[in-house]
C-alpha cells in the first residue's frame, strides 16, 4: 500500500480530544488526516490518550482507527469505564458502536 496512491478529500482542521486543557496544549487538537505516534513508558496513559480521541470521534459519528501494541481488545475496551466514560462497545464490524456492554 502506497499512501500517495490513495487520495481522499478532507478538511484540514484540528480534531479535539474533548479535554479543554489537552486541546489547548495541542493547538486545538490533533490535525485531521495526519498520523500521530504516542510514545512513552508502560503505564503512562498512551492507550488511554489515543482512546480519548477515538471516543470523541465516535461520539460525533465519525470513523477513526486505533492501532495498539501489547494491548488486548478487552483491556482497551474496559479502560473507559475506569475513568468514567460512557463509551459504548464497538460493533464486531468495527464500523459503528453497539449499545451492548
C-alpha positions as CSV (number, residue, x, y, z in Angstrom):
1,X,0.0,0.0,0.0
2,X,1.4,3.3,-1.1
3,X,-0.1,6.4,0.6
4,X,0.5,8.6,-2.4
5,X,-1.8,6.4,-4.5
6,X,-4.8,6.8,-2.2
7,X,-6.4,10.3,-2.1
8,X,-9.4,11.3,0.0
9,X,-10.6,14.9,0.3
10,X,-10.9,16.1,3.9
11,X,-10.8,19.3,5.8
12,X,-7.5,20.2,7.5
13,X,-8.9,21.1,10.9
14,X,-7.9,20.2,14.4
15,X,-9.6,17.2,16.0
16,X,-10.4,18.0,19.6
17,X,-10.0,15.4,22.4
18,X,-12.8,16.8,24.4
19,X,-10.4,17.8,27.2
20,X,-10.0,21.5,27.2
21,X,-6.5,21.6,28.6
22,X,-5.2,18.9,26.3
23,X,-6.7,20.6,23.3
24,X,-5.0,23.9,24.3
25,X,-1.6,22.1,24.5
26,X,-2.2,20.7,21.0
27,X,-3.2,23.9,19.4
28,X,-6.9,23.0,19.3
29,X,-6.4,19.2,18.8
30,X,-4.6,16.8,16.6
31,X,-4.6,17.6,12.9
32,X,-7.2,15.6,10.9
33,X,-5.7,13.4,8.2
34,X,-2.4,13.0,9.9
35,X,-0.8,10.2,11.9
36,X,0.1,10.7,15.5
37,X,2.6,8.4,17.3
38,X,2.3,8.5,21.1
39,X,5.4,7.3,22.9
40,X,6.2,6.7,26.5
41,X,7.0,4.1,29.1
42,X,4.5,1.4,30.2
43,X,1.6,2.7,32.2
44,X,1.9,6.4,31.3
45,X,-1.5,6.6,29.5
46,X,-0.6,6.3,25.8
47,X,-3.6,3.9,25.0
48,X,-5.9,6.0,27.2
49,X,-4.9,9.2,25.4
50,X,-5.5,7.6,22.0
51,X,-8.8,6.1,23.1
52,X,-10.0,9.5,24.3
53,X,-9.6,10.8,20.7
54,X,-11.3,7.7,19.3
55,X,-14.2,8.1,21.7
56,X,-14.6,11.8,20.8
57,X,-14.7,11.0,17.1
58,X,-17.2,8.1,17.5
59,X,-19.4,10.3,19.6
60,X,-19.6,12.7,16.7
61,X,-20.5,9.8,14.3
62,X,-17.1,9.8,12.6
63,X,-14.8,7.0,11.9
64,X,-11.4,6.5,13.4
65,X,-8.7,3.8,13.6
66,X,-6.7,3.0,16.6
67,X,-3.6,0.8,16.5
68,X,-2.2,-0.5,19.7
69,X,0.7,-2.9,20.5
70,X,0.7,-5.3,23.5
71,X,-2.8,-4.2,24.4
72,X,-5.7,-6.6,24.1
73,X,-9.1,-5.5,22.7
74,X,-10.8,-6.4,26.0
75,X,-8.4,-4.4,28.1
76,X,-8.6,-1.4,25.8
77,X,-12.4,-1.5,25.8
78,X,-12.6,-1.8,29.6
79,X,-10.4,1.3,30.0
80,X,-13.1,4.0,29.6
81,X,-15.2,2.6,32.5
82,X,-12.2,3.1,34.8
83,X,-12.1,6.8,34.0
84,X,-15.8,7.4,34.0
85,X,-16.6,7.5,30.3
86,X,-19.9,6.3,28.9
87,X,-18.2,4.7,25.9
88,X,-20.2,2.1,24.1
89,X,-18.7,-1.1,22.8
90,X,-17.6,-1.1,19.2
91,X,-19.5,-3.5,16.9
92,X,-17.9,-6.6,15.5
93,X,-17.8,-4.9,12.1
94,X,-15.7,-2.2,13.8
95,X,-17.6,0.5,11.9
96,X,-20.0,1.8,14.5
97,X,-20.9,1.3,18.1
98,X,-23.3,-1.1,19.7
99,X,-25.3,-0.2,22.8
100,X,-24.4,-3.6,24.4
101,X,-21.7,-3.6,27.1
